[in-house]
Amino acid sequence: MNENEISYKVRCAIFKVYNTLGPGLLESVYEAVLTHELKKEGLEVKSQVQVPLV
């Protein structure tokens, strides 16, 4: 799968989540539902990954 295909799946999942839940919820709710949708699409998802800063 190339980056265009991945991007398409991510954008579709974002619109699906937002159109289903609507505005006004906590970011953590959108994150959890989006993570679930992306995993359903067969993508490997990691959330809240620590990034080292130097």
mmCIF file of the N, C-alpha and C atoms, coordinates in Angstrom:
data_MODEL
# 
_entry.id   MODEL 
# 
loop_
_atom_site.group_PDB 
_atom_site.id 
_atom_site.type_symbol 
_atom_site.label_atom_id 
_atom_site.label_alt_id 
_atom_site.label_comp_id 
_atom_site.label_asym_id 
_atom_site.label_entity_id 
_atom_site.label_seq_id 
_atom_site.pdbx_PDB_ins_code 
_atom_site.Cartn_x 
_atom_site.Cartn_y 
_atom_site.Cartn_z 
_atom_site.occupancy 
_atom_site.B_iso_or_equiv 
_atom_site.pdbx_formal_charge 
_atom_site.auth_seq_id 
_atom_site.auth_comp_id 
_atom_site.auth_asym_id 
_atom_site.auth_atom_id 
_atom_site.pdbx_PDB_model_num 
ATOM 1   N N  . MET A 1 1  ? 0.860   -1.169 0.000  1.00 0.00 ? 1  MET A N  1 
ATOM 2   C CA . MET A 1 1  ? 0.000   0.000  0.000  1.00 0.00 ? 1  MET A CA 1 
ATOM 3   C C  . MET A 1 1  ? 0.913   1.240  0.000  1.00 0.00 ? 1  MET A C  1 
ATOM 4   N N  . ASN A 1 2  ? 0.650   2.165  -0.909 1.00 0.00 ? 2  ASN A N  1 
ATOM 5   C CA . ASN A 1 2  ? 1.480   3.366  -0.961 1.00 0.00 ? 2  ASN A CA 1 
ATOM 6   C C  . ASN A 1 2  ? 0.873   4.478  -0.101 1.00 0.00 ? 2  ASN A C  1 
ATOM 7   N N  . GLU A 1 3  ? 1.594   5.591  -0.006 1.00 0.00 ? 3  GLU A N  1 
ATOM 8   C CA . GLU A 1 3  ? 1.150   6.670  0.883  1.00 0.00 ? 3  GLU A CA 1 
ATOM 9   C C  . GLU A 1 3  ? -0.158  7.314  0.419  1.00 0.00 ? 3  GLU A C  1 
ATOM 10  N N  . ASN A 1 4  ? -0.442  7.309  -0.869 1.00 0.00 ? 4  ASN A N  1 
ATOM 11  C CA . ASN A 1 4  ? -1.717  7.857  -1.338 1.00 0.00 ? 4  ASN A CA 1 
ATOM 12  C C  . ASN A 1 4  ? -2.892  6.998  -0.889 1.00 0.00 ? 4  ASN A C  1 
ATOM 13  N N  . GLU A 1 5  ? -2.733  5.701  -0.918 1.00 0.00 ? 5  GLU A N  1 
ATOM 14  C CA . GLU A 1 5  ? -3.791  4.791  -0.466 1.00 0.00 ? 5  GLU A CA 1 
ATOM 15  C C  . GLU A 1 5  ? -4.001  4.910  1.037  1.00 0.00 ? 5  GLU A C  1 
ATOM 16  N N  . ILE A 1 6  ? -2.911  5.028  1.772  1.00 0.00 ? 6  ILE A N  1 
ATOM 17  C CA . ILE A 1 6  ? -3.011  5.194  3.224  1.00 0.00 ? 6  ILE A CA 1 
ATOM 18  C C  . ILE A 1 6  ? -3.701  6.515  3.544  1.00 0.00 ? 6  ILE A C  1 
ATOM 19  N N  . SER A 1 7  ? -3.277  7.573  2.872  1.00 0.00 ? 7  SER A N  1 
ATOM 20  C CA . SER A 1 7  ? -3.875  8.892  3.084  1.00 0.00 ? 7  SER A CA 1 
ATOM 21  C C  . SER A 1 7  ? -5.373  8.875  2.795  1.00 0.00 ? 7  SER A C  1 
ATOM 22  N N  . TYR A 1 8  ? -5.770  8.194  1.734  1.00 0.00 ? 8  TYR A N  1 
ATOM 23  C CA . TYR A 1 8  ? -7.188  8.104  1.383  1.00 0.00 ? 8  TYR A CA 1 
ATOM 24  C C  . TYR A 1 8  ? -7.974  7.421  2.501  1.00 0.00 ? 8  TYR A C  1 
ATOM 25  N N  . LYS A 1 9  ? -7.443  6.311  3.020  1.00 0.00 ? 9  LYS A N  1 
ATOM 26  C CA . LYS A 1 9  ? -8.131  5.591  4.101  1.00 0.00 ? 9  LYS A CA 1 
ATOM 27  C C  . LYS A 1 9  ? -8.240  6.455  5.353  1.00 0.00 ? 9  LYS A C  1 
ATOM 28  N N  . VAL A 1 10 ? -7.179  7.186  5.671  1.00 0.00 ? 10 VAL A N  1 
ATOM 29  C CA . VAL A 1 10 ? -7.185  8.043  6.859  1.00 0.00 ? 10 VAL A CA 1 
ATOM 30  C C  . VAL A 1 10 ? -8.213  9.157  6.696  1.00 0.00 ? 10 VAL A C  1 
ATOM 31  N N  . ARG A 1 11 ? -8.220  9.827  5.536  1.00 0.00 ? 11 ARG A N  1 
ATOM 32  C CA . ARG A 1 11 ? -9.173  10.911 5.314  1.00 0.00 ? 11 ARG A CA 1 
ATOM 33  C C  . ARG A 1 11 ? -10.615 10.405 5.356  1.00 0.00 ? 11 ARG A C  1 
ATOM 34  N N  . CYS A 1 12 ? -10.870 9.250  4.754  1.00 0.00 ? 12 CYS A N  1 
ATOM 35  C CA . CYS A 1 12 ? -12.228 8.680  4.799  1.00 0.00 ? 12 CYS A CA 1 
ATOM 36  C C  . CYS A 1 12 ? -12.654 8.393  6.233  1.00 0.00 ? 12 CYS A C  1 
ATOM 37  N N  . ALA A 1 13 ? -11.741 7.843  7.023  1.00 0.00 ? 13 ALA A N  1 
ATOM 38  C CA . ALA A 1 13 ? -12.057 7.533  8.424  1.00 0.00 ? 13 ALA A CA 1 
ATOM 39  C C  . ALA A 1 13 ? -12.324 8.805  9.215  1.00 0.00 ? 13 ALA A C  1 
ATOM 40  N N  . ILE A 1 14 ? -11.533 9.847  8.973  1.00 0.00 ? 14 ILE A N  1 
ATOM 41  C CA . ILE A 1 14 ? -11.740 11.115 9.680  1.00 0.00 ? 14 ILE A CA 1 
ATOM 42  C C  . ILE A 1 14 ? -13.126 11.673 9.379  1.00 0.00 ? 14 ILE A C  1 
ATOM 43  N N  . PHE A 1 15 ? -13.499 11.725 8.097  1.00 0.00 ? 15 PHE A N  1 
ATOM 44  C CA . PHE A 1 15 ? -14.815 12.256 7.729  1.00 0.00 ? 15 PHE A CA 1 
ATOM 45  C C  . PHE A 1 15 ? -15.939 11.387 8.282  1.00 0.00 ? 15 PHE A C  1 
ATOM 46  N N  . LYS A 1 16 ? -15.751 10.076 8.277  1.00 0.00 ? 16 LYS A N  1 
ATOM 47  C CA . LYS A 1 16 ? -16.781 9.177  8.803  1.00 0.00 ? 16 LYS A CA 1 
ATOM 48  C C  . LYS A 1 16 ? -17.003 9.422  10.296 1.00 0.00 ? 16 LYS A C  1 
ATOM 49  N N  . VAL A 1 17 ? -15.912 9.529  11.040 1.00 0.00 ? 17 VAL A N  1 
ATOM 50  C CA . VAL A 1 17 ? -16.009 9.761  12.490 1.00 0.00 ? 17 VAL A CA 1 
ATOM 51  C C  . VAL A 1 17 ? -16.680 11.105 12.766 1.00 0.00 ? 17 VAL A C  1 
ATOM 52  N N  . TYR A 1 18 ? -16.212 12.151 12.098 1.00 0.00 ? 18 TYR A N  1 
ATOM 53  C CA . TYR A 1 18 ? -16.767 13.484 12.354 1.00 0.00 ? 18 TYR A CA 1 
ATOM 54  C C  . TYR A 1 18 ? -18.232 13.569 11.951 1.00 0.00 ? 18 TYR A C  1 
ATOM 55  N N  . ASN A 1 19 ? -18.582 13.011 10.798 1.00 0.00 ? 19 ASN A N  1 
ATOM 56  C CA . ASN A 1 19 ? -19.974 13.070 10.356 1.00 0.00 ? 19 ASN A CA 1 
ATOM 57  C C  . ASN A 1 19 ? -20.894 12.243 11.247 1.00 0.00 ? 19 ASN A C  1 
ATOM 58  N N  . THR A 1 20 ? -20.370 11.185 11.835 1.00 0.00 ? 20 THR A N  1 
ATOM 59  C CA . THR A 1 20 ? -21.173 10.351 12.725 1.00 0.00 ? 20 THR A CA 1 
ATOM 60  C C  . THR A 1 20 ? -21.337 10.992 14.104 1.00 0.00 ? 20 THR A C  1 
ATOM 61  N N  . LEU A 1 21 ? -20.234 11.494 14.674 1.00 0.00 ? 21 LEU A N  1 
ATOM 62  C CA . LEU A 1 21 ? -20.271 12.019 16.042 1.00 0.00 ? 21 LEU A CA 1 
ATOM 63  C C  . LEU A 1 21 ? -20.619 13.501 16.115 1.00 0.00 ? 21 LEU A C  1 
ATOM 64  N N  . GLY A 1 22 ? -20.268 14.249 15.062 1.00 0.00 ? 22 GLY A N  1 
ATOM 65  C CA . GLY A 1 22 ? -20.518 15.684 15.075 1.00 0.00 ? 22 GLY A CA 1 
ATOM 66  C C  . GLY A 1 22 ? -19.491 16.425 15.916 1.00 0.00 ? 22 GLY A C  1 
ATOM 67  N N  . PRO A 1 23 ? -19.656 17.738 16.029 1.00 0.00 ? 23 PRO A N  1 
ATOM 68  C CA . PRO A 1 23 ? -18.708 18.558 16.772 1.00 0.00 ? 23 PRO A CA 1 
ATOM 69  C C  . PRO A 1 23 ? -18.989 18.562 18.269 1.00 0.00 ? 23 PRO A C  1 
ATOM 70  N N  . GLY A 1 24 ? -17.986 19.016 19.036 1.00 0.00 ? 24 GLY A N  1 
ATOM 71  C CA . GLY A 1 24 ? -18.231 19.300 20.444 1.00 0.00 ? 24 GLY A CA 1 
ATOM 72  C C  . GLY A 1 24 ? -17.790 18.253 21.445 1.00 0.00 ? 24 GLY A C  1 
ATOM 73  N N  . LEU A 1 25 ? -17.244 17.143 20.985 1.00 0.00 ? 25 LEU A N  1 
ATOM 74  C CA . LEU A 1 25 ? -16.803 16.124 21.935 1.00 0.00 ? 25 LEU A CA 1 
ATOM 75  C C  . LEU A 1 25 ? -15.348 16.354 22.309 1.00 0.00 ? 25 LEU A C  1 
ATOM 76  N N  . LEU A 1 26 ? -14.912 15.667 23.338 1.00 0.00 ? 26 LEU A N  1 
ATOM 77  C CA . LEU A 1 26 ? -13.514 15.754 23.751 1.00 0.00 ? 26 LEU A CA 1 
ATOM 78  C C  . LEU A 1 26 ? -12.615 15.123 22.702 1.00 0.00 ? 26 LEU A C  1 
ATOM 79  N N  . GLU A 1 27 ? -11.402 15.646 22.597 1.00 0.00 ? 27 GLU A N  1 
ATOM 80  C CA . GLU A 1 27 ? -10.440 15.115 21.644 1.00 0.00 ? 27 GLU A CA 1 
ATOM 81  C C  . GLU A 1 27 ? -10.198 13.629 21.869 1.00 0.00 ? 27 GLU A C  1 
ATOM 82  N N  . SER A 1 28 ? -10.192 13.196 23.123 1.00 0.00 ? 28 SER A N  1 
ATOM 83  C CA . SER A 1 28 ? -9.934  11.788 23.440 1.00 0.00 ? 28 SER A CA 1 
ATOM 84  C C  . SER A 1 28 ? -11.002 10.869 22.848 1.00 0.00 ? 28 SER A C  1 
ATOM 85  N N  . VAL A 1 29 ? -12.229 11.348 22.738 1.00 0.00 ? 29 VAL A N  1 
ATOM 86  C CA . VAL A 1 29 ? -13.309 10.554 22.143 1.00 0.00 ? 29 VAL A CA 1 
ATOM 87  C C  . VAL A 1 29 ? -13.046 10.365 20.655 1.00 0.00 ? 29 VAL A C  1 
ATOM 88  N N  . TYR A 1 30 ? -12.736 11.469 19.964 1.00 0.00 ? 30 TYR A N  1 
ATOM 89  C CA . TYR A 1 30 ? -12.440 11.380 18.536 1.00 0.00 ? 30 TYR A CA 1 
ATOM 90  C C  . TYR A 1 30 ? -11.226 10.478 18.293 1.00 0.00 ? 30 TYR A C  1 
ATOM 91  N N  . GLU A 1 31 ? -10.212 10.597 19.141 1.00 0.00 ? 31 GLU A N  1 
ATOM 92  C CA . GLU A 1 31 ? -9.003  9.780  18.992 1.00 0.00 ? 31 GLU A CA 1 
ATOM 93  C C  . GLU A 1 31 ? -9.324  8.292  19.118 1.00 0.00 ? 31 GLU A C  1 
ATOM 94  N N  . ALA A 1 32 ? -10.108 7.926  20.114 1.00 0.00 ? 32 ALA A N  1 
ATOM 95  C CA . ALA A 1 32 ? -10.452 6.520  20.337 1.00 0.00 ? 32 ALA A CA 1 
ATOM 96  C C  . ALA A 1 32 ? -11.258 5.954  19.167 1.00 0.00 ? 32 ALA A C  1 
ATOM 97  N N  . VAL A 1 33 ? -12.239 6.703  18.706 1.00 0.00 ? 33 VAL A N  1 
ATOM 98  C CA . VAL A 1 33 ? -13.090 6.225  17.613 1.00 0.00 ? 33 VAL A CA 1 
ATOM 99  C C  . VAL A 1 33 ? -12.305 6.174  16.307 1.00 0.00 ? 33 VAL A C  1 
ATOM 100 N N  . LEU A 1 34 ? -11.477 7.174  16.056 1.00 0.00 ? 34 LEU A N  1 
ATOM 101 C CA . LEU A 1 34 ? -10.663 7.187  14.836 1.00 0.00 ? 34 LEU A CA 1 
ATOM 102 C C  . LEU A 1 34 ? -9.677  6.023  14.843 1.00 0.00 ? 34 LEU A C  1 
ATOM 103 N N  . THR A 1 35 ? -9.070  5.757  15.976 1.00 0.00 ? 35 THR A N  1 
ATOM 104 C CA . THR A 1 35 ? -8.158  4.617  16.099 1.00 0.00 ? 35 THR A CA 1 
ATOM 105 C C  . THR A 1 35 ? -8.887  3.319  15.745 1.00 0.00 ? 35 THR A C  1 
ATOM 106 N N  . HIS A 1 36 ? -10.084 3.165  16.260 1.00 0.00 ? 36 HIS A N  1 
ATOM 107 C CA . HIS A 1 36 ? -10.887 1.973  15.970 1.00 0.00 ? 36 HIS A CA 1 
ATOM 108 C C  . HIS A 1 36 ? -11.187 1.860  14.474 1.00 0.00 ? 36 HIS A C  1 
ATOM 109 N N  . GLU A 1 37 ? -11.593 2.966  13.861 1.00 0.00 ? 37 GLU A N  1 
ATOM 110 C CA . GLU A 1 37 ? -11.922 2.962  12.431 1.00 0.00 ? 37 GLU A CA 1 
ATOM 111 C C  . GLU A 1 37 ? -10.702 2.621  11.578 1.00 0.00 ? 37 GLU A C  1 
ATOM 112 N N  . LEU A 1 38 ? -9.549  3.170  11.925 1.00 0.00 ? 38 LEU A N  1 
ATOM 113 C CA . LEU A 1 38 ? -8.334  2.903  11.157 1.00 0.00 ? 38 LEU A CA 1 
ATOM 114 C C  . LEU A 1 38 ? -7.908  1.440  11.284 1.00 0.00 ? 38 LEU A C  1 
ATOM 115 N N  . LYS A 1 39 ? -8.065  0.878  12.467 1.00 0.00 ? 39 LYS A N  1 
ATOM 116 C CA . LYS A 1 39 ? -7.746  -0.544 12.650 1.00 0.00 ? 39 LYS A CA 1 
ATOM 117 C C  . LYS A 1 39 ? -8.704  -1.420 11.846 1.00 0.00 ? 39 LYS A C  1 
ATOM 118 N N  . LYS A 1 40 ? -9.980  -1.019 11.767 1.00 0.00 ? 40 LYS A N  1 
ATOM 119 C CA . LYS A 1 40 ? -10.940 -1.761 10.946 1.00 0.00 ? 40 LYS A CA 1 
ATOM 120 C C  . LYS A 1 40 ? -10.537 -1.750 9.483  1.00 0.00 ? 40 LYS A C  1 
ATOM 121 N N  . GLU A 1 41 ? -9.865  -0.688 9.046  1.00 0.00 ? 41 GLU A N  1 
ATOM 122 C CA . GLU A 1 41 ? -9.396  -0.556 7.666  1.00 0.00 ? 41 GLU A CA 1 
ATOM 123 C C  . GLU A 1 41 ? -8.098  -1.317 7.420  1.00 0.00 ? 41 GLU A C  1 
ATOM 124 N N  . GLY A 1 42 ? -7.587  -1.972 8.464  1.00 0.00 ? 42 GLY A N  1 
ATOM 125 C CA . GLY A 1 42 ? -6.385  -2.776 8.304  1.00 0.00 ? 42 GLY A CA 1 
ATOM 126 C C  . GLY A 1 42 ? -5.086  -2.024 8.491  1.00 0.00 ? 42 GLY A C  1 
ATOM 127 N N  . LEU A 1 43 ? -5.159  -0.815 9.039  1.00 0.00 ? 43 LEU A N  1 
ATOM 128 C CA . LEU A 1 43 ? -3.954  -0.034 9.270  1.00 0.00 ? 43 LEU A CA 1 
ATOM 129 C C  . LEU A 1 43 ? -3.412  -0.288 10.672 1.00 0.00 ? 43 LEU A C  1 
ATOM 130 N N  . GLU A 1 44 ? -2.104  -0.263 10.798 1.00 0.00 ? 44 GLU A N  1 
ATOM 131 C CA . GLU A 1 44 ? -1.465  -0.378 12.122 1.00 0.00 ? 44 GLU A CA 1 
ATOM 132 C C  . GLU A 1 44 ? -1.490  1.010  12.745 1.00 0.00 ? 44 GLU A C  1 
ATOM 133 N N  . VAL A 1 45 ? -2.037  1.101  13.946 1.00 0.00 ? 45 VAL A N  1 
ATOM 134 C CA . VAL A 1 45 ? -2.225  2.409  14.576 1.00 0.00 ? 45 VAL A CA 1 
ATOM 135 C C  . VAL A 1 45 ? -1.585  2.422  15.946 1.00 0.00 ? 45 VAL A C  1 
ATOM 136 N N  . LYS A 1 46 ? -0.851  3.486  16.213 1.00 0.00 ? 46 LYS A N  1 
ATOM 137 C CA . LYS A 1 46 ? -0.307  3.739  17.541 1.00 0.00 ? 46 LYS A CA 1 
ATOM 138 C C  . LYS A 1 46 ? -0.764  5.127  17.932 1.00 0.00 ? 46 LYS A C  1 
ATOM 139 N N  . SER A 1 47 ? -1.215  5.280  19.165 1.00 0.00 ? 47 SER A N  1 
ATOM 140 C CA . SER A 1 47 ? -1.668  6.592  19.608 1.00 0.00 ? 47 SER A CA 1 
ATOM 141 C C  . SER A 1 47 ? -0.867  7.028  20.823 1.00 0.00 ? 47 SER A C  1 
ATOM 142 N N  . GLN A 1 48 ? -0.755  8.323  20.959 1.00 0.00 ? 48 GLN A N  1 
ATOM 143 C CA . GLN A 1 48 ? -0.044  8.940  22.087 1.00 0.00 ? 48 GLN A CA 1 
ATOM 144 C C  . GLN A 1 48 ? 1.375   8.388  22.220 1.00 0.00 ? 48 GLN A C  1 
ATOM 145 N N  . VAL A 1 49 ? 2.092   8.332  21.114 1.00 0.00 ? 49 VAL A N  1 
ATOM 146 C CA . VAL A 1 49 ? 3.461   7.828  21.093 1.00 0.00 ? 49 VAL A CA 1 
ATOM 147 C C  . VAL A 1 49 ? 4.400   8.888  21.644 1.00 0.00 ? 49 VAL A C  1 
ATOM 148 N N  . GLN A 1 50 ? 5.287   8.483  22.530 1.00 0.00 ? 50 GLN A N  1 
ATOM 149 C CA . GLN A 1 50 ? 6.280   9.385  23.084 1.00 0.00 ? 50 GLN A CA 1 
ATOM 150 C C  . GLN A 1 50 ? 7.335   9.706  22.036 1.00 0.00 ? 50 GLN A C  1 
ATOM 151 N N  . VAL A 1 51 ? 7.651   10.985 21.896 1.00 0.00 ? 51 VAL A N  1 
ATOM 152 C CA . VAL A 1 51 ? 8.673   11.419 20.954 1.00 0.00 ? 51 VAL A CA 1 
ATOM 153 C C  . VAL A 1 51 ? 9.781   12.086 21.758 1.00 0.00 ? 51 VAL A C  1 
ATOM 154 N N  . PRO A 1 52 ? 10.994  11.527 21.700 1.00 0.00 ? 52 PRO A N  1 
ATOM 155 C CA . PRO A 1 52 ? 12.076  12.120 22.481 1.00 0.00 ? 52 PRO A CA 1 
ATOM 156 C C  . PRO A 1 52 ? 12.492  13.477 21.900 1.00 0.00 ? 52 PRO A C  1 
ATOM 157 N N  . LEU A 1 53 ? 12.714  14.435 22.782 1.00 0.00 ? 53 LEU A N  1 
ATOM 158 C CA . LEU A 1 53 ? 13.182  15.755 22.382 1.00 0.00 ? 53 LEU A CA 1 
ATOM 159 C C  . LEU A 1 53 ? 14.578  15.968 22.926 1.00 0.00 ? 53 LEU A C  1 
ATOM 160 N N  . VAL A 1 54 ? 15.414  16.523 22.095 1.00 0.00 ? 54 VAL A N  1 
ATOM 161 C CA . VAL A 1 54 ? 16.791  16.792 22.517 1.00 0.00 ? 54 VAL A CA 1 
ATOM 162 C C  . VAL A 1 54 ? 17.007  18.289 22.546 1.00 0.00 ? 54 VAL A C  1 
# 
